[in-house]
């Protein structure tokens, strides 16, 4: 019978990307964190654009 890999041996792409993001984010100052948060909120909630009509089939 084959043994499956343990969770310690399997490193997914998401895990690797999260590790890289954490290392960058941990070096941010409070001002940088605030600025980036405001930028993200602006992307989510600010400047609603006019909706384009859907293409009819």
C-alpha positions as CSV (number, residue, x, y, z in Angstrom):
1,X,0.0,0.0,0.0
2,X,1.3,3.5,-0.9
3,X,1.7,6.1,1.7
4,X,0.3,9.6,1.0
5,X,2.5,12.6,1.5
6,X,2.1,14.3,4.8
7,X,0.9,17.9,5.0
8,X,4.4,19.0,5.9
9,X,5.7,17.7,2.6
10,X,3.0,19.3,0.4
11,X,3.5,23.0,-0.2
12,X,0.8,24.5,-2.5
13,X,1.2,27.5,-4.7
14,X,-1.1,29.5,-2.4
15,X,1.1,28.7,0.6
16,X,4.2,29.9,-1.2
17,X,2.5,33.1,-2.3
18,X,1.2,33.8,1.2
19,X,4.7,33.3,2.6
20,X,6.1,35.9,0.1
21,X,3.3,38.3,0.8
22,X,3.7,38.0,4.6
23,X,7.4,38.8,4.4
24,X,6.7,42.0,2.4
25,X,3.7,43.0,4.6
26,X,5.6,42.5,7.8
27,X,8.1,45.2,6.8
28,X,5.5,47.9,6.1
29,X,5.2,50.9,8.4
30,X,1.9,52.0,9.9
31,X,1.7,54.8,7.4
32,X,2.2,52.4,4.5
33,X,-0.5,50.0,5.9
34,X,-3.0,52.9,6.2
35,X,-2.2,54.2,2.7
36,X,-2.6,50.7,1.2
37,X,-5.9,50.1,3.1
38,X,-7.3,53.3,1.8
39,X,-6.3,52.5,-1.7
40,X,-8.0,49.1,-1.4
41,X,-11.2,50.6,0.0
42,X,-11.2,53.1,-2.8
43,X,-10.9,50.2,-5.4
44,X,-13.8,48.4,-3.7
45,X,-16.2,51.2,-2.8
46,X,-15.1,54.3,-4.6
47,X,-15.8,55.6,-8.1
48,X,-18.6,53.4,-9.3
49,X,-18.5,53.3,-13.1
50,X,-21.4,53.2,-15.4
51,X,-22.4,49.6,-16.1
52,X,-22.0,48.3,-19.6
53,X,-25.0,46.5,-21.1
54,X,-24.6,42.7,-21.3
55,X,-24.2,41.1,-24.7
56,X,-27.4,39.4,-25.8
57,X,-27.0,35.9,-27.3
